[in-house]
Amino acid sequence: MAMTGGEMIEMWREAALENAATWVAWGGLVIGIVFGFTVHRTNFCTMGSISDIMSFGDWRRFRSWLMAAGVAIIGVAVIERTGVVDTGYSIYTSSTLQWGGHVIGGLLFGIGMVFAGGCVTKNLARAGGGDLRSFVVLGVIGVAGYMTIGGLFGPARVAVTAPMTTDLAGLGAESQRIDGLLATLTGLGANTANIVTVAVIAGAILVWVFWDRAFRTSANHVLAGLVIGLCVLAGWVLTGLTFDDFADNPQVQSLSFVRPAGDTVDYLMRFTAYDAASFTVATLVGALLGAFLSAITNKSFAFATFSDSSDTLRNLFGAILMGIGGVSALGCTIGQSVTGFSTLALGSLITFVFIVIGGVIGMKAMEALA
C-alpha cells in the first residue's frame, strides 16, 4: 500500500529527530551554500535594489526581493497546512507586537546597510568573494548584535522599545499573524482567513513583480527571487521536521543573519563547548562558502580591503547600526523581510517597510556627505 503524504512526513520527521543536531548542521550548511552562491552569482542586494530605484529607476532587484517573499509566503502556507512546520513556535508570531523595535530597528538597519555598502547578505557575498572589509563588517555586526541582546546596549534597547509594545491578546488576537487578525476582525474561520490572506498578499506581490516586462525577461533576477524564497522555505522545512521541545533542536526558524553573525563569533570562540553547529551558524558559514564557490568558479575572487580611514569608519558605523537595528527589529532584510514575512507576521511587514525607509534616508545622508 502506498504511503500517504502525512505518513511520509512523519517518516522523515522520525528520521530527522533521531539525530536532529546532525540534520540541522549539515542541512543548514547546504541551504547556506545554495543561498550564498545564488546571492553572489545573481548580484542580489537589497540595499542595491533601493539604490537602483533612486539612481536609475530600475526596480528589478527590488522585485527580486519581493518575489522571494512571495514565494516563501506561498511555500510556508503549504508546509503549515501539511503539518511539516508550525511557525507559531517561531520568534515572529507572538501576540506581543514590539512595534517600536520594528520601527526603530528597521530604520537603523536600513541606514546602516547603506553606510556599510550593503546588508548582511551582501557582505556575506563579498566576504566569500575575498573582500576583507566585509569580514570586519560581519564581525562588528555580530558583536554589536550581541551587545544589543543583553550586553552594553541591552538596557538602552529595552528602555526605548519596551514602552512601544502592544499586546494583541488584549484585543482578542492569539498572534500577530495577519491572517489571524483578519479572522479575529471578520469572524472568518482560521483556514479561510489564511487562504484569503495568502492569496491576496502573495498574489498581489507576484502579479506586481511579473507585471514588469524588464523583470520577467531577466532570468537572473527571476532566478534570484525564486531560489532565495525556496532557501527560506527549505530552512522552515528542516527546522520544522527536527523541532522538539525535548530534542536537540528546540527552535523553529529559517534564514536570518544579524544574530547569527554573533552566534558564529561565539561558536568560533567556544567551539569545544558545542556538540554541533546550530542552524544559524551552519547557514552563515554555508553562505560564505557558497559565495566563495561562486567567486572561484566565475573567476571573480579577489582580495580587497578598506581604501582609507574614512572608508573604514563609514563601514564600521554602518555595521554597528545594523547590529543594533537587526536585533531590535528581530531580523534583517532576509530575516524579517522574507523569513519573518513568510509567516504573515505584522511585525515583519513593519520592519520591511522601515528598512526601506531607512535605506532611503541613508542614501540621502550619503549624498549630503559626499
Contacts in CASP RR format, 6 or more apart in sequence:
PFRMAT RR
TARGET T0000
AUTHOR 0000-0000-0000
METHOD contacts of the structure
MODEL  1
MAMTGGEMIEMWREAALENAATWVAWGGLVIGIVFGFTVHRTNFCTMGSI
SDIMSFGDWRRFRSWLMAAGVAIIGVAVIERTGVVDTGYSIYTSSTLQWG
GHVIGGLLFGIGMVFAGGCVTKNLARAGGGDLRSFVVLGVIGVAGYMTIG
GLFGPARVAVTAPMTTDLAGLGAESQRIDGLLATLTGLGANTANIVTVAV
IAGAILVWVFWDRAFRTSANHVLAGLVIGLCVLAGWVLTGLTFDDFADNP
QVQSLSFVRPAGDTVDYLMRFTAYDAASFTVATLVGALLGAFLSAITNKS
FAFATFSDSSDTLRNLFGAILMGIGGVSALGCTIGQSVTGFSTLALGSLI
TFVFIVIGGVIGMKAMEALA
3 11 0 8 1.000
5 82 0 8 1.000
6 82 0 8 1.000
6 83 0 8 1.000
9 82 0 8 1.000
9 83 0 8 1.000
9 84 0 8 1.000
9 241 0 8 1.000
12 241 0 8 1.000
13 241 0 8 1.000
16 23 0 8 1.000
16 238 0 8 1.000
16 241 0 8 1.000
16 242 0 8 1.000
17 241 0 8 1.000
17 242 0 8 1.000
17 244 0 8 1.000
17 247 0 8 1.000
19 248 0 8 1.000
20 242 0 8 1.000
20 244 0 8 1.000
20 247 0 8 1.000
20 248 0 8 1.000
20 249 0 8 1.000
21 248 0 8 1.000
21 249 0 8 1.000
21 275 0 8 1.000
21 276 0 8 1.000
22 276 0 8 1.000
23 238 0 8 1.000
23 241 0 8 1.000
23 242 0 8 1.000
23 249 0 8 1.000
24 238 0 8 1.000
24 239 0 8 1.000
24 242 0 8 1.000
24 248 0 8 1.000
24 249 0 8 1.000
24 276 0 8 1.000
24 278 0 8 1.000
24 279 0 8 1.000
24 282 0 8 1.000
25 276 0 8 1.000
25 277 0 8 1.000
25 278 0 8 1.000
25 279 0 8 1.000
25 282 0 8 1.000
26 282 0 8 1.000
27 238 0 8 1.000
27 282 0 8 1.000
28 235 0 8 1.000
28 238 0 8 1.000
28 279 0 8 1.000
28 282 0 8 1.000
28 283 0 8 1.000
28 286 0 8 1.000
29 277 0 8 1.000
29 282 0 8 1.000
29 283 0 8 1.000
29 285 0 8 1.000
29 286 0 8 1.000
29 289 0 8 1.000
30 286 0 8 1.000
31 231 0 8 1.000
31 234 0 8 1.000
31 235 0 8 1.000
31 238 0 8 1.000
31 255 0 8 1.000
31 283 0 8 1.000
31 286 0 8 1.000
32 231 0 8 1.000
32 255 0 8 1.000
32 282 0 8 1.000
32 283 0 8 1.000
32 284 0 8 1.000
32 285 0 8 1.000
32 286 0 8 1.000
32 287 0 8 1.000
32 289 0 8 1.000
32 290 0 8 1.000
33 286 0 8 1.000
33 287 0 8 1.000
33 289 0 8 1.000
33 290 0 8 1.000
33 293 0 8 1.000
34 227 0 8 1.000
34 231 0 8 1.000
34 234 0 8 1.000
34 290 0 8 1.000
35 227 0 8 1.000
35 228 0 8 1.000
35 231 0 8 1.000
35 255 0 8 1.000
35 283 0 8 1.000
35 286 0 8 1.000
35 287 0 8 1.000
35 290 0 8 1.000
36 124 0 8 1.000
36 125 0 8 1.000
36 286 0 8 1.000
36 287 0 8 1.000
36 288 0 8 1.000
36 289 0 8 1.000
36 290 0 8 1.000
36 291 0 8 1.000
36 294 0 8 1.000
37 290 0 8 1.000
37 291 0 8 1.000
37 293 0 8 1.000
37 294 0 8 1.000
38 44 0 8 1.000
38 223 0 8 1.000
38 224 0 8 1.000
38 227 0 8 1.000
38 228 0 8 1.000
38 231 0 8 1.000
39 45 0 8 1.000
39 121 0 8 1.000
39 122 0 8 1.000
39 124 0 8 1.000
39 125 0 8 1.000
39 224 0 8 1.000
39 228 0 8 1.000
39 287 0 8 1.000
39 291 0 8 1.000
40 125 0 8 1.000
40 128 0 8 1.000
40 129 0 8 1.000
40 290 0 8 1.000
40 291 0 8 1.000
40 294 0 8 1.000
40 295 0 8 1.000
41 294 0 8 1.000
41 298 0 8 1.000
42 64 0 8 1.000
42 220 0 8 1.000
42 221 0 8 1.000
42 223 0 8 1.000
42 224 0 8 1.000
43 61 0 8 1.000
43 220 0 8 1.000
44 61 0 8 1.000
44 64 0 8 1.000
44 65 0 8 1.000
44 121 0 8 1.000
44 125 0 8 1.000
44 224 0 8 1.000
44 225 0 8 1.000
44 228 0 8 1.000
45 61 0 8 1.000
45 118 0 8 1.000
45 119 0 8 1.000
45 121 0 8 1.000
45 122 0 8 1.000
45 125 0 8 1.000
46 61 0 8 1.000
46 65 0 8 1.000
46 113 0 8 1.000
46 118 0 8 1.000
46 119 0 8 1.000
46 121 0 8 1.000
46 122 0 8 1.000
46 333 0 8 1.000
46 334 0 8 1.000
46 337 0 8 1.000
46 355 0 8 1.000
47 110 0 8 1.000
47 113 0 8 1.000
47 114 0 8 1.000
47 117 0 8 1.000
47 118 0 8 1.000
47 119 0 8 1.000
47 122 0 8 1.000
47 333 0 8 1.000
47 359 0 8 1.000
48 61 0 8 1.000
48 118 0 8 1.000
48 122 0 8 1.000
49 59 0 8 1.000
49 60 0 8 1.000
49 61 0 8 1.000
49 62 0 8 1.000
49 64 0 8 1.000
49 65 0 8 1.000
50 62 0 8 1.000
50 356 0 8 1.000
50 359 0 8 1.000
50 360 0 8 1.000
50 363 0 8 1.000
51 363 0 8 1.000
52 58 0 8 1.000
52 59 0 8 1.000
52 60 0 8 1.000
52 61 0 8 1.000
52 62 0 8 1.000
53 59 0 8 1.000
53 62 0 8 1.000
54 360 0 8 1.000
54 363 0 8 1.000
58 214 0 8 1.000
59 212 0 8 1.000
59 215 0 8 1.000
60 212 0 8 1.000
60 214 0 8 1.000
60 215 0 8 1.000
60 218 0 8 1.000
60 221 0 8 1.000
61 221 0 8 1.000
61 224 0 8 1.000
63 208 0 8 1.000
63 209 0 8 1.000
63 212 0 8 1.000
63 215 0 8 1.000
63 221 0 8 1.000
64 215 0 8 1.000
64 221 0 8 1.000
64 222 0 8 1.000
64 224 0 8 1.000
64 225 0 8 1.000
64 228 0 8 1.000
65 225 0 8 1.000
65 333 0 8 1.000
65 337 0 8 1.000
65 338 0 8 1.000
66 205 0 8 1.000
66 208 0 8 1.000
66 209 0 8 1.000
67 205 0 8 1.000
67 206 0 8 1.000
67 209 0 8 1.000
67 222 0 8 1.000
67 225 0 8 1.000
67 226 0 8 1.000
67 229 0 8 1.000
68 224 0 8 1.000
68 225 0 8 1.000
68 226 0 8 1.000
68 228 0 8 1.000
68 229 0 8 1.000
68 232 0 8 1.000
68 338 0 8 1.000
69 205 0 8 1.000
69 229 0 8 1.000
69 337 0 8 1.000
69 338 0 8 1.000
69 341 0 8 1.000
69 342 0 8 1.000
69 352 0 8 1.000
70 201 0 8 1.000
70 202 0 8 1.000
70 203 0 8 1.000
70 205 0 8 1.000
70 206 0 8 1.000
70 229 0 8 1.000
70 342 0 8 1.000
71 225 0 8 1.000
71 226 0 8 1.000
71 228 0 8 1.000
71 229 0 8 1.000
71 230 0 8 1.000
71 233 0 8 1.000
72 229 0 8 1.000
72 232 0 8 1.000
72 233 0 8 1.000
72 338 0 8 1.000
72 339 0 8 1.000
72 341 0 8 1.000
72 342 0 8 1.000
73 198 0 8 1.000
73 201 0 8 1.000
73 202 0 8 1.000
73 205 0 8 1.000
73 341 0 8 1.000
73 342 0 8 1.000
73 344 0 8 1.000
74 198 0 8 1.000
74 202 0 8 1.000
75 233 0 8 1.000
75 342 0 8 1.000
76 85 0 8 1.000
76 87 0 8 1.000
76 233 0 8 1.000
76 236 0 8 1.000
76 342 0 8 1.000
76 343 0 8 1.000
77 194 0 8 1.000
77 195 0 8 1.000
77 198 0 8 1.000
77 202 0 8 1.000
79 85 0 8 1.000
79 233 0 8 1.000
79 236 0 8 1.000
79 237 0 8 1.000
80 86 0 8 1.000
80 87 0 8 1.000
80 194 0 8 1.000
81 194 0 8 1.000
84 236 0 8 1.000
84 237 0 8 1.000
84 240 0 8 1.000
84 241 0 8 1.000
85 236 0 8 1.000
85 237 0 8 1.000
85 239 0 8 1.000
85 240 0 8 1.000
85 241 0 8 1.000
85 243 0 8 1.000
85 252 0 8 1.000
86 240 0 8 1.000
86 252 0 8 1.000
87 93 0 8 1.000
87 236 0 8 1.000
87 252 0 8 1.000
87 342 0 8 1.000
87 343 0 8 1.000
88 175 0 8 1.000
88 252 0 8 1.000
88 343 0 8 1.000
89 243 0 8 1.000
89 251 0 8 1.000
89 252 0 8 1.000
90 251 0 8 1.000
90 252 0 8 1.000
90 253 0 8 1.000
90 340 0 8 1.000
90 343 0 8 1.000
91 253 0 8 1.000
91 330 0 8 1.000
92 176 0 8 1.000
92 330 0 8 1.000
92 336 0 8 1.000
92 339 0 8 1.000
92 340 0 8 1.000
92 343 0 8 1.000
92 345 0 8 1.000
92 347 0 8 1.000
92 348 0 8 1.000
93 175 0 8 1.000
93 176 0 8 1.000
93 177 0 8 1.000
93 343 0 8 1.000
93 345 0 8 1.000
94 175 0 8 1.000
94 176 0 8 1.000
95 167 0 8 1.000
95 168 0 8 1.000
95 169 0 8 1.000
95 170 0 8 1.000
95 173 0 8 1.000
95 174 0 8 1.000
95 175 0 8 1.000
95 176 0 8 1.000
96 165 0 8 1.000
96 166 0 8 1.000
96 167 0 8 1.000
96 168 0 8 1.000
96 169 0 8 1.000
96 176 0 8 1.000
97 165 0 8 1.000
97 166 0 8 1.000
97 167 0 8 1.000
97 168 0 8 1.000
97 176 0 8 1.000
97 346 0 8 1.000
97 347 0 8 1.000
98 161 0 8 1.000
98 164 0 8 1.000
98 165 0 8 1.000
98 330 0 8 1.000
98 347 0 8 1.000
99 164 0 8 1.000
99 165 0 8 1.000
99 166 0 8 1.000
99 347 0 8 1.000
99 350 0 8 1.000
100 161 0 8 1.000
100 164 0 8 1.000
100 165 0 8 1.000
101 161 0 8 1.000
101 164 0 8 1.000
101 328 0 8 1.000
101 329 0 8 1.000
101 330 0 8 1.000
102 329 0 8 1.000
102 330 0 8 1.000
102 336 0 8 1.000
102 347 0 8 1.000
102 348 0 8 1.000
102 350 0 8 1.000
102 351 0 8 1.000
102 354 0 8 1.000
103 164 0 8 1.000
103 350 0 8 1.000
103 354 0 8 1.000
104 160 0 8 1.000
104 161 0 8 1.000
104 164 0 8 1.000
104 325 0 8 1.000
104 328 0 8 1.000
104 329 0 8 1.000
105 324 0 8 1.000
105 325 0 8 1.000
105 326 0 8 1.000
105 328 0 8 1.000
105 329 0 8 1.000
105 351 0 8 1.000
105 354 0 8 1.000
106 325 0 8 1.000
106 326 0 8 1.000
106 328 0 8 1.000
106 329 0 8 1.000
106 351 0 8 1.000
106 354 0 8 1.000
106 355 0 8 1.000
106 358 0 8 1.000
107 354 0 8 1.000
107 355 0 8 1.000
107 357 0 8 1.000
107 358 0 8 1.000
107 361 0 8 1.000
108 321 0 8 1.000
108 322 0 8 1.000
108 324 0 8 1.000
108 325 0 8 1.000
108 326 0 8 1.000
108 328 0 8 1.000
108 329 0 8 1.000
108 358 0 8 1.000
109 119 0 8 1.000
109 258 0 8 1.000
109 321 0 8 1.000
109 322 0 8 1.000
109 323 0 8 1.000
109 325 0 8 1.000
109 326 0 8 1.000
109 329 0 8 1.000
109 331 0 8 1.000
109 332 0 8 1.000
109 333 0 8 1.000
109 355 0 8 1.000
109 358 0 8 1.000
110 119 0 8 1.000
110 321 0 8 1.000
110 322 0 8 1.000
110 354 0 8 1.000
110 355 0 8 1.000
110 356 0 8 1.000
110 357 0 8 1.000
110 358 0 8 1.000
110 359 0 8 1.000
110 361 0 8 1.000
110 362 0 8 1.000
111 318 0 8 1.000
111 321 0 8 1.000
111 358 0 8 1.000
111 359 0 8 1.000
111 361 0 8 1.000
111 362 0 8 1.000
111 365 0 8 1.000
112 317 0 8 1.000
112 318 0 8 1.000
112 319 0 8 1.000
112 321 0 8 1.000
112 322 0 8 1.000
112 359 0 8 1.000
112 362 0 8 1.000
113 119 0 8 1.000
113 120 0 8 1.000
113 122 0 8 1.000
113 318 0 8 1.000
113 322 0 8 1.000
113 333 0 8 1.000
113 355 0 8 1.000
113 359 0 8 1.000
114 318 0 8 1.000
114 358 0 8 1.000
114 359 0 8 1.000
114 362 0 8 1.000
114 363 0 8 1.000
114 365 0 8 1.000
114 366 0 8 1.000
115 314 0 8 1.000
115 315 0 8 1.000
115 317 0 8 1.000
115 318 0 8 1.000
115 321 0 8 1.000
115 362 0 8 1.000
115 366 0 8 1.000
116 123 0 8 1.000
116 137 0 8 1.000
116 314 0 8 1.000
116 315 0 8 1.000
116 317 0 8 1.000
116 318 0 8 1.000
116 319 0 8 1.000
116 321 0 8 1.000
116 322 0 8 1.000
117 123 0 8 1.000
117 315 0 8 1.000
119 322 0 8 1.000
119 332 0 8 1.000
119 333 0 8 1.000
119 334 0 8 1.000
120 138 0 8 1.000
120 141 0 8 1.000
120 257 0 8 1.000
120 258 0 8 1.000
120 261 0 8 1.000
120 322 0 8 1.000
120 332 0 8 1.000
120 333 0 8 1.000
120 334 0 8 1.000
121 257 0 8 1.000
121 287 0 8 1.000
121 332 0 8 1.000
121 333 0 8 1.000
121 334 0 8 1.000
123 131 0 8 1.000
123 134 0 8 1.000
123 137 0 8 1.000
123 138 0 8 1.000
123 141 0 8 1.000
124 134 0 8 1.000
124 138 0 8 1.000
124 257 0 8 1.000
124 284 0 8 1.000
124 287 0 8 1.000
124 288 0 8 1.000
124 291 0 8 1.000
125 287 0 8 1.000
125 291 0 8 1.000
125 294 0 8 1.000
126 133 0 8 1.000
126 134 0 8 1.000
126 291 0 8 1.000
127 134 0 8 1.000
127 135 0 8 1.000
127 138 0 8 1.000
127 288 0 8 1.000
127 291 0 8 1.000
128 134 0 8 1.000
128 288 0 8 1.000
128 289 0 8 1.000
128 290 0 8 1.000
128 291 0 8 1.000
128 292 0 8 1.000
128 295 0 8 1.000
128 301 0 8 1.000
129 291 0 8 1.000
129 292 0 8 1.000
129 294 0 8 1.000
129 295 0 8 1.000
129 300 0 8 1.000
129 301 0 8 1.000
129 302 0 8 1.000
130 292 0 8 1.000
130 295 0 8 1.000
130 301 0 8 1.000
130 302 0 8 1.000
130 303 0 8 1.000
130 304 0 8 1.000
131 303 0 8 1.000
131 304 0 8 1.000
131 305 0 8 1.000
132 303 0 8 1.000
132 304 0 8 1.000
132 305 0 8 1.000
133 304 0 8 1.000
133 305 0 8 1.000
133 306 0 8 1.000
133 311 0 8 1.000
133 315 0 8 1.000
136 306 0 8 1.000
136 315 0 8 1.000
136 316 0 8 1.000
136 319 0 8 1.000
137 315 0 8 1.000
137 316 0 8 1.000
137 318 0 8 1.000
137 319 0 8 1.000
138 261 0 8 1.000
138 319 0 8 1.000
139 261 0 8 1.000
139 262 0 8 1.000
139 265 0 8 1.000
139 319 0 8 1.000
140 316 0 8 1.000
140 319 0 8 1.000
140 320 0 8 1.000
140 323 0 8 1.000
141 258 0 8 1.000
141 261 0 8 1.000
141 262 0 8 1.000
141 319 0 8 1.000
141 320 0 8 1.000
141 322 0 8 1.000
141 323 0 8 1.000
142 258 0 8 1.000
142 259 0 8 1.000
142 261 0 8 1.000
142 262 0 8 1.000
142 264 0 8 1.000
142 265 0 8 1.000
142 323 0 8 1.000
143 262 0 8 1.000
143 265 0 8 1.000
144 153 0 8 1.000
144 319 0 8 1.000
144 320 0 8 1.000
144 322 0 8 1.000
144 323 0 8 1.000
144 324 0 8 1.000
145 153 0 8 1.000
145 258 0 8 1.000
145 259 0 8 1.000
145 261 0 8 1.000
145 262 0 8 1.000
145 323 0 8 1.000
145 324 0 8 1.000
145 326 0 8 1.000
145 327 0 8 1.000
146 259 0 8 1.000
146 262 0 8 1.000
146 265 0 8 1.000
146 266 0 8 1.000
147 153 0 8 1.000
147 154 0 8 1.000
147 324 0 8 1.000
148 154 0 8 1.000
148 157 0 8 1.000
148 323 0 8 1.000
148 324 0 8 1.000
148 325 0 8 1.000
148 326 0 8 1.000
148 327 0 8 1.000
148 328 0 8 1.000
149 259 0 8 1.000
149 327 0 8 1.000
153 324 0 8 1.000
157 324 0 8 1.000
157 327 0 8 1.000
157 328 0 8 1.000
161 328 0 8 1.000
168 175 0 8 1.000
168 176 0 8 1.000
168 181 0 8 1.000
171 184 0 8 1.000
172 184 0 8 1.000
173 180 0 8 1.000
173 181 0 8 1.000
173 184 0 8 1.000
174 180 0 8 1.000
174 184 0 8 1.000
175 345 0 8 1.000
176 345 0 8 1.000
176 346 0 8 1.000
176 347 0 8 1.000
177 343 0 8 1.000
177 344 0 8 1.000
177 345 0 8 1.000
177 346 0 8 1.000
178 197 0 8 1.000
178 201 0 8 1.000
178 344 0 8 1.000
178 345 0 8 1.000
178 346 0 8 1.000
178 349 0 8 1.000
179 190 0 8 1.000
179 193 0 8 1.000
179 194 0 8 1.000
179 196 0 8 1.000
179 197 0 8 1.000
179 198 0 8 1.000
179 344 0 8 1.000
180 190 0 8 1.000
180 193 0 8 1.000
180 194 0 8 1.000
180 197 0 8 1.000
181 346 0 8 1.000
182 188 0 8 1.000
182 193 0 8 1.000
182 196 0 8 1.000
182 197 0 8 1.000
183 189 0 8 1.000
183 190 0 8 1.000
183 192 0 8 1.000
183 193 0 8 1.000
186 193 0 8 1.000
188 196 0 8 1.000
194 344 0 8 1.000
197 344 0 8 1.000
198 344 0 8 1.000
201 344 0 8 1.000
209 215 0 8 1.000
210 216 0 8 1.000
215 221 0 8 1.000
215 222 0 8 1.000
216 222 0 8 1.000
228 334 0 8 1.000
228 338 0 8 1.000
229 338 0 8 1.000
229 342 0 8 1.000
231 255 0 8 1.000
232 254 0 8 1.000
232 255 0 8 1.000
232 334 0 8 1.000
232 338 0 8 1.000
232 339 0 8 1.000
232 342 0 8 1.000
233 254 0 8 1.000
233 342 0 8 1.000
234 254 0 8 1.000
235 253 0 8 1.000
235 254 0 8 1.000
235 255 0 8 1.000
235 279 0 8 1.000
235 283 0 8 1.000
236 252 0 8 1.000
236 253 0 8 1.000
236 254 0 8 1.000
236 339 0 8 1.000
236 342 0 8 1.000
238 279 0 8 1.000
239 249 0 8 1.000
239 251 0 8 1.000
239 252 0 8 1.000
239 253 0 8 1.000
239 254 0 8 1.000
239 279 0 8 1.000
240 252 0 8 1.000
242 248 0 8 1.000
242 249 0 8 1.000
243 249 0 8 1.000
243 250 0 8 1.000
243 251 0 8 1.000
243 252 0 8 1.000
244 250 0 8 1.000
248 275 0 8 1.000
248 276 0 8 1.000
249 279 0 8 1.000
251 279 0 8 1.000
253 279 0 8 1.000
253 280 0 8 1.000
253 339 0 8 1.000
254 335 0 8 1.000
254 339 0 8 1.000
254 340 0 8 1.000
254 342 0 8 1.000
255 283 0 8 1.000
255 334 0 8 1.000
255 335 0 8 1.000
255 338 0 8 1.000
255 339 0 8 1.000
256 280 0 8 1.000
256 331 0 8 1.000
256 332 0 8 1.000
256 334 0 8 1.000
256 335 0 8 1.000
256 336 0 8 1.000
256 339 0 8 1.000
257 283 0 8 1.000
257 284 0 8 1.000
257 287 0 8 1.000
257 332 0 8 1.000
257 334 0 8 1.000
257 335 0 8 1.000
258 322 0 8 1.000
258 323 0 8 1.000
258 325 0 8 1.000
258 326 0 8 1.000
258 327 0 8 1.000
258 331 0 8 1.000
258 332 0 8 1.000
258 335 0 8 1.000
259 280 0 8 1.000
259 326 0 8 1.000
259 327 0 8 1.000
259 331 0 8 1.000
260 280 0 8 1.000
260 281 0 8 1.000
260 283 0 8 1.000
260 284 0 8 1.000
261 284 0 8 1.000
261 323 0 8 1.000
263 278 0 8 1.000
263 280 0 8 1.000
263 281 0 8 1.000
263 284 0 8 1.000
264 280 0 8 1.000
264 281 0 8 1.000
264 284 0 8 1.000
264 285 0 8 1.000
267 274 0 8 1.000
267 277 0 8 1.000
267 278 0 8 1.000
267 281 0 8 1.000
277 285 0 8 1.000
292 301 0 8 1.000
294 300 0 8 1.000
295 301 0 8 1.000
306 312 0 8 1.000
306 315 0 8 1.000
322 332 0 8 1.000
326 332 0 8 1.000
329 336 0 8 1.000
329 351 0 8 1.000
329 354 0 8 1.000
329 355 0 8 1.000
330 336 0 8 1.000
330 351 0 8 1.000
331 340 0 8 1.000
331 351 0 8 1.000
332 355 0 8 1.000
333 355 0 8 1.000
336 347 0 8 1.000
336 348 0 8 1.000
336 351 0 8 1.000
336 352 0 8 1.000
336 355 0 8 1.000
337 348 0 8 1.000
337 351 0 8 1.000
337 352 0 8 1.000
337 355 0 8 1.000
339 348 0 8 1.000
340 348 0 8 1.000
341 348 0 8 1.000
341 349 0 8 1.000
341 352 0 8 1.000
END
